[in-house]
Amino acid sequence: TSIGSYSVNLTGLTPNTTYYWRAYATNDKGTSYGAVKSFTTKAGKTVSNHSYSNVTTNSVRLTGSITTGSVSSESVEKWGFYLYKKQSDGSYSQVLDVYPTDLSSHTSGSYTYQLVNKPQSGTYSMVISGLESGATYKYKAEIYTNLQGFVYASAMSNSEITTKAKPSVTNYGVEYYGGSLSTMLKEDQMKYRLKGNVLNAGNSPYTEKGFIVSTSTSNLTKNAIKTGSGVTKMSSVNTAAGTTGAFQTTNYYVPYNANTTYYYCAYAINDVDTVLSTAINQFTTPSKPTVTLSNQYATPYYYTRDVTTTTI
């Protein structure tokens, strides 16, 4: 009700933003306004998505980047990330929102997370584990300051993070291959073509695939792939490393043993794991025919008949 100065304190404004204002006063004769003036808030700290690294089958290291800001009294009190998982329809759903204040390990549901450092500006990192093998994720950095509260990156990361996964492989058949059966038997060897299929390359390209064969199922192990102990190891053809699809052996000869059952399984190797097909298939070599000499006559009887110039 008197003349003189008055003031208000404003909070919740956006950093580094220009605002326009003017004063007014109202009585029963009307309202009067002062001149339009402006002010620009100082730049506060901001945060952005920086990078990711150390991707495994179930973990990743995320890195955010903090700008300094122009208010010396502003300090970061929490450092965090949003984590989003890609759904079957291609959309992303939030699965985690964590912002610890210390460097100790924490859990949230099935996830474990731990800050690596706590800077006031520059990059900070967090290791998150409990991710799904072979799944795809994006992230968004966030911090909490004493002056602004929560501050977020403008959007999810552009880069997709796909956790590593081991390949999967299966058998799907065996066939006798090439040459006449009589010739193979004569040479004491059998030639078979084994067939398999890489169902999933595991997004971490496999370096090798093939088959192991043995007369005992107990020999079909990961260790046998490495050492060759008790098995015949065969490389594959027809597909490049890291791709899915059918593959098969070629020019494989089984040392002939009559009525012998051979067991085999497909395998694939990448930097995550060595995997064998769940199913163990088999094939059995045939028997050779047998022949005996029948002594039909007590005394052999020799004669010639129908002799021509070229036949007898």
C-alpha positions in Angstrom: 0.0 0.0 0.0 3.0 2.3 0.0 5.5 3.5 -2.5 9.0 2.1 -2.8 10.8 -1.0 -4.1 9.6 -4.6 -3.8 11.1 -7.9 -5.0 10.5 -11.6 -5.6 12.9 -14.5 -5.8 12.3 -16.9 -8.8 13.4 -20.5 -8.8 13.1 -23.4 -11.3 14.2 -21.4 -14.3 16.1 -22.9 -17.2 19.9 -22.4 -17.2 21.4 -20.3 -19.9 18.0 -18.8 -20.9 16.9 -15.3 -21.5 13.7 -14.1 -19.7 11.7 -10.9 -20.2 9.9 -9.2 -17.4 8.2 -6.0 -16.2 6.7 -4.8 -12.9 3.1 -3.8 -12.4 0.9 -2.4 -9.7 -2.9 -2.3 -9.4 -5.3 -0.2 -7.4 -9.0 0.7 -7.8 -8.1 3.1 -10.7 -6.4 0.5 -12.8 -3.0 -1.2 -13.5 0.3 0.4 -14.4 3.3 -1.4 -15.9 7.0 -0.7 -15.7 9.4 -1.0 -18.7 10.1 -4.4 -20.2 13.5 -5.7 -19.1 15.4 -8.9 -19.5 17.9 -11.2 -17.8 19.8 -14.3 -18.9 20.3 -17.1 -16.4 23.8 -18.5 -16.0 24.7 -21.8 -17.8 24.3 -24.7 -15.4 26.0 -28.1 -15.7 24.7 -30.3 -18.5 25.2 -34.0 -19.2 25.4 -35.9 -22.5 25.8 -39.5 -23.6 29.4 -40.2 -24.3 30.3 -43.8 -25.1 30.0 -47.5 -24.1 32.7 -50.2 -23.8 33.6 -53.6 -22.3 30.5 -55.4 -23.6 30.2 -59.0 -22.4 27.3 -61.5 -22.5 25.7 -59.7 -19.5 27.4 -56.4 -18.8 28.5 -53.1 -20.2 30.4 -50.0 -19.2 28.5 -46.8 -19.9 30.1 -43.3 -20.0 28.5 -39.9 -19.7 30.0 -36.4 -20.0 29.4 -33.4 -17.7 30.0 -29.8 -18.7 31.4 -27.4 -16.1 28.6 -24.7 -16.0 29.2 -21.1 -15.0 27.9 -21.2 -11.4 30.7 -22.0 -9.0 28.4 -23.1 -6.2 26.7 -25.8 -8.4 27.9 -29.3 -7.6 27.0 -32.8 -8.9 25.6 -35.0 -6.1 24.5 -38.0 -8.1 25.7 -39.7 -11.3 23.5 -42.1 -13.2 22.0 -43.6 -16.3 18.7 -44.7 -17.8 18.9 -48.1 -19.5 16.4 -49.1 -22.3 15.9 -52.5 -23.8 14.8 -53.2 -27.4 11.5 -55.0 -27.8 10.4 -57.4 -30.5 8.5 -54.6 -32.3 11.7 -52.5 -32.5 10.7 -50.0 -29.7 12.7 -49.4 -26.5 11.4 -49.8 -23.0 13.1 -48.4 -19.9 14.4 -51.2 -17.7 16.6 -49.3 -15.3 17.1 -45.8 -13.8 19.9 -45.6 -11.3 21.9 -42.6 -9.8 24.2 -43.6 -6.9 26.2 -41.2 -4.8 29.1 -43.5 -4.0 31.4 -46.0 -5.7 30.1 -49.1 -4.0 28.2 -51.9 -5.7 24.4 -51.7 -5.8 21.5 -53.9 -7.0 18.2 -53.1 -8.6 16.0 -56.1 -9.3 18.2 -58.4 -11.4 20.7 -55.7 -12.3 23.9 -54.8 -10.5 25.6 -51.4 -11.0 28.6 -49.6 -9.8 30.0 -46.1 -10.4 33.7 -46.0 -11.5 34.3 -42.3 -10.8 32.5 -39.1 -9.6 33.8 -36.0 -11.4 32.3 -32.5 -11.3 33.0 -32.2 -15.0 34.3 -34.4 -17.8 33.4 -38.1 -18.2 32.1 -40.5 -15.6 31.4 -44.2 -16.0 29.2 -47.0 -14.6 29.4 -50.7 -15.0 26.0 -52.4 -15.3 25.6 -56.2 -15.2 22.6 -58.5 -15.3 21.9 -57.8 -18.9 20.3 -60.4 -21.2 22.7 -62.3 -23.5 22.2 -61.3 -27.1 19.8 -58.4 -26.2 20.0 -54.8 -27.6 20.0 -51.8 -25.3 20.3 -48.0 -25.4 21.1 -45.6 -22.6 20.7 -42.0 -21.4 23.0 -40.2 -19.0 21.7 -38.2 -16.0 23.1 -36.3 -13.1 21.6 -34.6 -10.0 23.0 -31.2 -8.9 22.3 -29.1 -5.8 20.9 -26.2 -7.9 19.1 -27.9 -10.8 18.0 -31.2 -9.4 18.0 -33.9 -12.1 19.6 -33.1 -15.4 19.4 -35.4 -18.4 20.9 -36.0 -21.8 18.6 -34.8 -24.5 17.7 -38.3 -25.8 18.6 -41.9 -25.8 22.0 -42.8 -27.2 22.1 -43.2 -31.0 24.3 -46.2 -30.8 22.8 -49.6 -30.0 24.5 -51.9 -27.5 24.1 -55.6 -28.2 25.5 -57.9 -25.6 27.5 -60.9 -26.8 26.0 -64.3 -27.1 27.3 -67.7 -27.9 26.4 -69.4 -31.1 23.9 -72.2 -31.4 24.2 -75.1 -33.8 22.4 -78.3 -34.7 22.8 -81.5 -36.7 20.4 -82.3 -39.4 21.6 -85.4 -41.3 24.2 -87.7 -42.7 24.5 -89.3 -46.1 26.7 -91.7 -47.9 28.6 -89.7 -50.4 30.4 -90.5 -53.7 31.9 -93.5 -55.3 30.4 -97.0 -55.6 29.8 -98.9 -52.4 31.8 -101.9 -53.7 34.8 -99.6 -54.4 34.6 -98.1 -50.9 34.4 -101.5 -49.3 37.3 -102.8 -51.4 39.4 -99.9 -50.2 38.4 -100.4 -46.6 36.9 -97.0 -46.1 33.5 -95.4 -46.1 32.8 -91.9 -47.3 30.0 -89.9 -45.5 28.9 -86.3 -45.6 27.7 -84.8 -42.3 25.3 -81.9 -42.3 24.7 -79.2 -39.7 23.1 -75.8 -39.3 24.2 -72.6 -37.4 20.9 -71.3 -36.0 22.4 -68.3 -34.3 25.9 -66.8 -35.0 25.8 -65.2 -31.5 26.5 -61.6 -32.8 30.2 -62.2 -32.0 31.3 -64.0 -35.2 32.4 -67.5 -34.7 35.9 -68.4 -35.8 35.4 -72.1 -36.4 32.6 -74.6 -37.0 32.6 -78.3 -37.9 31.9 -81.8 -36.5 33.5 -84.3 -34.2 33.0 -88.0 -34.7 33.7 -90.9 -32.4 32.7 -94.5 -31.7 31.7 -93.4 -28.2 29.3 -90.6 -27.2 31.4 -89.9 -24.1 34.2 -88.5 -26.3 32.0 -85.8 -27.8 33.0 -82.9 -25.5 34.3 -79.3 -25.7 37.7 -80.6 -24.6 37.8 -83.0 -27.5 37.3 -80.1 -29.9 40.4 -78.5 -28.5 42.6 -81.6 -28.2 41.2 -84.0 -30.7 41.3 -86.7 -28.1 39.2 -89.8 -29.0 37.5 -88.1 -31.9 37.9 -87.3 -35.6 37.6 -83.6 -36.1 36.3 -82.2 -39.4 36.1 -78.7 -40.6 33.1 -77.5 -42.6 32.5 -75.9 -45.9 29.8 -73.8 -47.7 29.4 -70.9 -45.3 31.7 -68.1 -44.1 32.6 -67.6 -40.4 30.0 -65.6 -38.5 27.0 -66.4 -40.7 24.0 -68.6 -40.0 22.8 -71.4 -42.2 23.5 -74.9 -43.2 27.0 -76.3 -43.6 28.5 -79.8 -44.3 31.7 -81.7 -44.5 33.3 -82.9 -47.7 35.8 -85.7 -48.5 35.4 -87.4 -45.2 36.4 -91.0 -45.1 35.5 -93.3 -42.2 38.2 -96.0 -41.6 36.2 -99.1 -42.4 35.1 -101.3 -39.6 32.2 -103.5 -40.4 29.0 -102.9 -38.4 30.5 -100.0 -36.4 28.4 -97.2 -35.1 29.8 -93.7 -35.3 28.4 -90.8 -33.2 28.8 -87.2 -34.3 27.7 -83.7 -33.3 28.2 -80.2 -34.8 30.1 -77.5 -33.1 30.8 -73.7 -33.4 33.3 -71.5 -31.6 33.3 -67.7 -31.0 35.0 -65.5 -28.4 32.2 -66.2 -25.9 32.1 -69.9 -25.9 32.5 -73.3 -27.7 29.1 -75.0 -28.2 28.0 -78.4 -29.4 24.7 -79.4 -30.8 22.4 -80.7 -28.2 21.5 -83.7 -30.3 24.0 -86.5 -31.0 23.4 -88.3 -34.3 24.8 -91.6 -35.5 25.4 -93.8 -38.5 26.5 -97.5 -38.8 28.8 -98.8 -41.4 27.6 -101.9 -43.4 29.1 -105.3 -43.5 31.2 -106.6 -46.3 29.7 -109.6 -48.3 31.3 -112.9 -47.6 32.1 -115.7 -50.1 33.3 -119.3 -49.6 34.6 -121.9 -52.0 32.4 -124.9 -52.3 34.3 -128.1 -53.1 31.6 -129.6 -55.3 33.7 -132.3 -56.9 35.9 -134.7 -55.1 38.2 -134.7 -58.1 38.6 -131.5 -60.0 37.6 -132.0 -63.7 39.2 -129.7 -66.2 38.1 -129.2 -69.8 37.8 -126.6 -72.6 34.8 -125.8 -74.7 33.6 -123.5 -77.4 37.1 -122.2 -78.2 37.2 -119.4 -80.8 39.9 -117.1 -81.8 39.2 -114.7 -78.9 37.0 -116.6 -76.4 36.8 -119.8 -74.6 
